[in-house]
Amino acid sequence: MKKIIKFFIKLFSPIASFFDRFLITPITRLMLKVMEICKGNAKTIDKFASKKSTLLVISLLLAFCTFIIVDQQSNVMIDQYAEILYDRPVTAIFNEELYVVEGLPETVDITLVGQKRHIFLAKQAPSQGVSVDLTGLKPGNHKVTMKYTQKLKSLDYKLDPSTVTVTIYEKKSKNKTLSVDVLHQDDLDSKLYISNVELDRTTAIIKGAEYKLNKVATVKALVDVNDIPKQQAGEITLKDVPLVAYDANGNMVDVEIVPSKVTAKLTITSPSKEIPIKVVPKGNIAFGKAIKSMTTSVSTVTVYGTQEAVDEIEQIEAVIDVDKLDKDKEFKVNLKKPAGITELSTKTITVNVSIDSSISKDFDNILIQTRNLDTTKYKVQAATEADRQVTVVVKGSEQAISSVDTSKIYAYIDLEKYGVGTHDVDVEVTGDDLKLSYSSKTKKVRIIITEK
């Protein structure tokens, strides 16, 4: 309660003081003067003052004067308003060719205090804004004060922050070789490929504090696929491609780059090739059964991708799981894109597998080949004539075995881990027809490796 009383006393004390000083005291003095002057005419004045019309006029005049005075004072005391102007840009005045400034905020908040109409006028009137004059300051740390230039002097203002500590560096420069980074490549038509990007210049100048220049590992031209006006094969020119500096960890480094933008010429190609589909069965088919045939809904597919990947690919595999399969079955297979291939003309195919009873047949005198031997250093020979060739057992359906080509049966030994000496090596057998299984009756052969 005491606090509330103190608050009201503090609030009305200036008003009471004002009335006492500018209203009660002057009127009292005026009345005393009038009484002195009128002592000799007391009867006349008494008669004049006793009239109702006289009292009414005097009351009206006093009331009007009181209203004018109170209104003016209340405008001064009450009509005070504050408004915050957020994020006002800061302009630094210094020699930008010689120095770099760090620590200066890009924007500040300005609090304007005054009457509403003055604040309104201040917001409408042009202003030179917030500035800080660094002219004459040498490299190092400096505490500086920012100033707000406003033509309307009837307002008070406060900056937040008003003073800051800045660091001034000498501006250095370096030449950097430009590289290219393509953004949003996934947004490029999957049948297209950017085979080459050529910039209109190979180097740029970076400027800034020496410690920052030392951080710059590379300067890249950021070519954005989304800036390509029409995605199609051919040459496309992109202007105003921004340059960005990065450190060794891929983080951006804030330095000045001259020029800040370049022009890039993009070569867009659409390498493609039609290749066969190869069905690859995985797993062990049911005992006594064999794959009679495997037919696909389409036999070839067109692949798109990098020129190198398209040139190297010869076939695409469709893998099916035939483990314990004992009857005909239809498979839906999603084709997987090999490395470097961006698009397939057909993504899903149907594979129909026909099952038959399994038989076996021996194929004699299959010569043994060698693989993974460094022929520049070593030579190999069979220990005996029997170690030169093997008999291969082929299992499968009667229809598939009847069409076996012995030149497509490969018996081999892998010598990657072998050096000079005599060795017993496992025999491996493969064949072109994946519907069949191949094995050698002779599991190991003896060979002799010597230096050349």
Order of alpha helices (4+ residues) and beta strands (2+ residues): alpha-alpha-alpha-alpha-beta-beta-beta-alpha-beta-beta-beta-beta-beta-beta-beta-beta-alpha-beta-beta-beta-beta-beta-beta-beta-alpha-beta-beta-beta-beta-beta-beta-beta-alpha-beta-beta-beta-beta-beta
